[in-house]
């Protein structure tokens, strides 16, 4: 069975569990992102039809919450926390250093798809500010040197294309 078919069966199970109710939109979107990794236009249209909701409503909810990814993220994902505690502790300098070092912009990926940088409003670890998350590992009391070294380690010395 092709990967897309398996994922669609998993999503169908979630839709059935929620009786195809529009009120379950957030839960379905979260599950769909877990299954697919991101929510592209075709998937959102499928969810819209399955829940009998207008596409504008589904797109509106999806774009309102910063948690949802509308594009396929890179193989490795760096997330910067811009909550108040992290912002005050200069997370902005760390993000700028990452952008400069790997030649990418927030919300984007490197041209080879190896690395993405995303932003979130708060990860709930304010006492450890500033926080950067690298592939689901929270780096508290982060510095640009520590974060850049961690990113280079997860990339395994892979040369990033920076066109």
Protein Blocks (a to p, Z undefined) as FASTA:
>chain_A
ZZklmmmmmmmmmmmmnoopaklmmmmmmmmmmmnopacfklmmmmmmmnopafklmmmm
mmmpmkbccbdcdfbdcdddfbfklmmnommmmmmmmmmmnopaehiacfklpaccdddf
beoiamlpccddeehiacehiafklmmmmmmmmnnopacdfZZ
